Amino acid sequence: MTGLTGLRAVLAGLAGEPTGQSPVRLGERVVELRRLIDGLEGVWSAWVAELDGSGELDAHAGTGAWLRSTCRLAPGAARSRLVLARR
């Protein structure tokens, strides 16, 4: 099982969990999930930076255009995420 396949399985499991938890427990889980999302964003940014540096997307008008069309990001979101990835 690849990392992404395992991640999909975990996400499916989380989506199916009951939400009838105490507000304190639910708040703890919200914070924990946000931290995990931030970690995933970091991995995503590193992969975007590597893809951007490969030069393979120049034929498609660059990485920003590719992110907009392939990842369905708004122009501003694609631009800001690419700037972040390049840092």
C-alpha positions, 0 to 999 in steps of 0.5 A: 500500500502506498502512502497516498492509498493509506491516506485515502483509507484513513480519510474515508475512515475519518469521514465515516466516524460519528460526530456525537462527541463532547465539545471538548473532545471534538475541539481536541480532534479539530486541533489535531486534524488541523495540525495534520492538514498543515503537515500535508500542506507542507508535503504538497508544497515540497512536491510542487516545488520539486515539480516546478524545478523540474522544468517539465511544465513549461510546455503547459505555460508553467506550474501556476497554470498547471495548478489552476487547471489540474488542481482546480485552484483559483488563480490567486490561490495557485499563485500564492501556493506556488510562491510558498512552494518556491520558498 
